[in-house]
Amino acid sequence: MPEVNAERWRTFIEELEEKEIPLSVLQTAEWAEVKNRFGWSARYIVTDAAAAVVLFRSLPRWTFGATIAYIPRGPILLEKNVYPLKLFWEEVHRLCQREKAVFLRVEPEIEDLTEDGVALRSSMSEFRPAFATVQPPRTILLSTNIPEQDWLTRMNQKTRYNTNFSLRPEQGLKLTMPDDVETFYSLFAETGARNEFGVHSLEYYQDAYDAFHAKGKAFNLVALADGEPIAALMLFIQGERGYYLYGASSNEGRNRMPNHFLQYHAMRICAENGCKDYDLWGIPDAEPVELEAHFKERSDGLWGVYRFKRGFGGRITRFLGSFDKVYRPLLYRLFLLADRYRRSSLA
């Protein structure tokens, strides 16, 4: 049977890791466990061609048991032949229909315009471009398997200066890595209020950290200045890639460049753990020419963080994007209308 239980999925992921087959941090058993505890139900599909964690979330009662389905940064590609991949999608669709999904959203962590990307995209003829994205499709990857001095060479002049400045002993920044995430959460909530984005509960971030830290895959980095926390970063590692999923900073002490300090230490941790890349997780979905033309004048959405992230150098990367497979067109149309209303109210 293509559907397996959580225990078999964990074993399957361990087998993939031993074979050095890449997969996203959002397709791990640990991430599925966290989502199970916070409103989602994780199911697992394994075929010869591909595998995936499929998350389901129940909709209000008036939908009579309807759900939405989501494959975050998946599927995991095991072969590149289109026909077996189509058989994989048939199994996924059967599961989604049994779970009364209105639609399935898929956001692969496979680069666009690559052999893998072309094969997977060719197998998804029944999908349409999604009306919104959950995870940003474009990011910056920093190589961490090169000599450390080359990290600084790769940075632009201002970022290199700020990073060196933050590392000077006289700046007094100290790195701590506590196992409780209360300090991180306090700073993250402050950052969310300042930049107007929502945050999960303290329990959510603690559970995410604990699930990965138990296997040496999560690091809670906090920068102290004069004994007070002024910035934090939560780093996750999966295979040969590190992920900068969450970052936070206080309104105080920003002149000491604590965010540059933490990013440099995160790169060191990635290198120490055998990572080839460090994913800065999210920049505007625009072509490099447009990014460079407008980053100085724009601060909306991810444009504000792009100005910071671009300074570290690295390779701008775009994954395939976000796609929807619609099972219940009338209910799906309600989601479209709600999204259009939300966008117009923000305009």
N, C-alpha and C positions, 0 to 999 in steps of 0.2 A: 504494500500500500504506500502511495506517495506521502500521505500525511503521517507524521511521526509525533511521539510525545516529547515533552521537554527534556527528559533524561536522554533520549536518543539524540535530540538536537545538540545537546551539550557534547556528547561523545563525537558526533559528526563534526562539530566545529573544531574540536581538539584534533581530529584526524586531518582536517584541512590545514590547520596551523602546522602540524608536523610536515605536511607536504608543501608548506609555504605558498598555499593558494590564498590570494588576497581576498579580504572581505572587510566590510565597513564595521566600525565600532557599533553602529546602530543595527547590525545584523547578528550580534553576539547573543549568547544565552543570558549573559548578565543584563544587557539592556532590555531584553524581553521580560526578564523577571521584574525589573523596575517598572516597566509599563504595565505589567499585570497587576501591580499593587496600586496603580494610580489611574484607574478608570478604563483601561484597555484589556482586551483578552487576546493573548498571543497564540497563534497556531503556526504549525511548521510543515512546510512542503519540501520534500527531497525527491528529485528525479536524477537521471543520469546526466541531463543537460544543464540543470540549474537547481537552485534551492533558495528558500526565502522564509523569513519570519513575516507572517501576515498578521497585522494588528487589526482588531475589530473594536469599534466603540458603538454602544447602543444609543439610539436616537430617542426622542421623547415618546411617551406612550401613544400619542395620537398617530404615530407612524406604524402602529401595530407590529412591533418587534423588529423594525428596520434597523440596519446598522450602516456605518461607513467602514470601509476597509482601506488599509494603508500598508504599503511595503516601503519602509524608510531605508534609503540608500541601498537598495537591493533591486533585483535578486543577485545572488552569488552565481557568477557564470562559471560553469564547469566545462562547457564545450561551445564551439562557435558555429555549429551547423543549425541552420534555420529551422528545419523540420522538427528535430527533437526539442528545440526551444518552444515551438508552437505547441507541442504535446505538454510541455511544462505549463504553459499558460492555460491550456484546457483544464488541467488539474486545479490550478488556482481559481479559474472561473467557476468550476463546480463547487469548490469550497465556499466561495463568496456567495453563490446563489443559495447554498444551503443555509448560510448565515444571514440571508435576507439583506445583503448589501445593496444600497442604492447605487454606489459606485466604488470602484477600487482606484486609489491613487498610488502611482509608482514613481519613485524618484531614484534611479540607479546611480550608484557611485562608480560609473564607468565613463571614461572620457569620451567626449564627442569626437567624431571624425577619426576614430581608431578602428582597427579590425573588429575588436570586441564590440565597440559601439555600433558599428554598421550591422553586425550580425544580430545583436539584441533588438535594435530599432526595426530591422526587417521582420522580426518575429512578432512585432507589436502592431500589426496592421489594423487591429480592431480598437486600438486606443486613439484618443484624441488629445490634443494639448490641454493641459489642466487649466482651469480658470484662475487658479492661484497656486503658489508654491508653499510648501511647509519648510523645507530646508533650502538654503540658497544654492542655485545651480553652479555658481561661479565662485572660485576661491583662489588663494595663493598658496602654492606649495614651496616650502623652503627645504632645500637639501641639507640634511644633517650628517651625512656620511662623508663629508669633506673636512679637511683640516680646519680647526676652530678659527685660525686667523683669517681664513677665507670667508667666514661669516661676516666679519666686519668689512672686508673688501667689497662684498656683495651689496652692502647697505649704501644708501645714498649719503651724502655728506652730513646732512643734518641729523639723520637717525644714528649714524656712526658716532657723531659727537655726543649726542644725548645718551647713547648706550655706554660709551666710555665714561662719560660724566657720572652716570648712575652707579658705576662700578667702583668709583674712587672711594677709598676708605674714609676720606673726610666728609663724604656725603652721609655717612652713618646708616646706610640702609642695611638691614639684616634680613636674611631669608629664614623663614620658619616653615615647617610643613606639619601642622597639627592634624590629628585624625578626626577631630570634630570640625564641622564646617560652620559653626555659629558665627565666627568672625567673617568668613567668606560671605555668608548669607547677609549679614548686616551691611557689608560693603556693597553687595550685589543689589540689595533693596534700595540703597542710597543711589546707586548708579541708575537703576530702573526708574526711580522717581525723577532723576535729573534728565534722563534721556527719553522718558515717556515710553517705556516698554514694560510689559508684564513679567512677573516672576512667579515661579512655582513656590510651593511651601518649603520651609526649612527641611521637613522630613523627606521631601522629594530629592533634594540635593545630597542629603546625608545618605539616603539609600543608594543613590547612584554612585557616590564615592565608595561606600562600603562594599558594594557588589563587585566593583573592579579592583579596589585596593586589596581585597582578600587574595587576589591573584597577582599582585604587584603591578597592576595596570592603571592605577589612578594616583594622582599626586595633587595635593592641595597646597599650593604655594601662596604664602602670605608675606608681604614686605612690611617690615617694621621700621619706623623712624622715631628715635627717642623713646622706644618701647611701645609706640602706638601703631596699630595697623593702618596702613594708608592705601594698600592695593592688594588684590588677590587674583589668582588665576587657577582654574581647575583644568588639569591636563589628563587626557586619557590616551592609552596606548593600545593599539591592536595590530599585531603582526609587525610590519616594518613601517608603520605610520603612527605618528603622534597627532592628537587632535586638540586644538584649543577651542573647547566648547563654551567655556564661560570665563568672563573676565570682569573685574570690578575695581573701582577706585574711589577713594574719598575725595571730598572737595578740598581737603587739606593736603599739604605736602606735595603738590603736583610739580612744583619747581625742582624737586629732586629726581624726577623722571622714573618713578617706581615701576611704571608699566614697561619701560624699556628694560629695566633691571630684571623683571620677572620673565619677560620673553626670552632674554638671553639665558637665564637659568633653565627655562623650559626646553630650549634647544639643547642645552647640555644634557638634560635628563633623557631627551630623545636619543641623542648620540650614545649615551651610556647604555641604553636599552636596545641598541642595534637598529634603530629606526633609520630608514633612508630618507623619509620625508616628514615634515611637520606641517600639518594642514591648519592654516589660520582661519578657516571656517567662515567664509562668507564675505563677498564684496558685491557691489552692484552688478547686475547682469547686463553688462554693456561691453562692447568690443574695446580692446586695449586703447585704440586711438581715441575713442570717446571718453574713456576713463581718464586718460591723461589730459584731454582737452578741458574737462569740466571739474576735476576734483578740487580745485582751489575755490571755486565759486559755489559748490553745492555741499550741503550738510544734511539733507533729508535722507531718510532710510539708512542704507548702508554706506552712503557716500562719506559720512563723517568718519567711520572707522577705516574706510579705504585710504584716506589720507595718512593715517597712522600705519596701516599694514603695508602699504606700498613701499615705505621707506626701508623695509628689511630686505628688499630685493625679492628674488624667488621667481617662480614661474606661474603666470596667470593661467588657470586651468578651468575649463568648462566641462561639467558632466552633461549627460544627455538631456537633462531637463526634467519636467514634471508632466505626467500623463495620466489621463483618466480613462477607465473602462466603465461605461455606463450600463447598468443592469435595469434600472427603473427610471425611465426618462422623465416622467412627470415630477417625481420627487427631486430628481437631479435639477430640473429647471428651477425649483424653489431655491436650491443652493446657488444657482447662477444669479437669480434675481437678488438674493440677499447679499451676495458678493458685490454686485453692481451698486446696490444701495450703500453698502459700507464704503466703497471707493468714492462715490459721489459725495458722501458726507465728510470725507477727509480732504476733499479737493478745495 
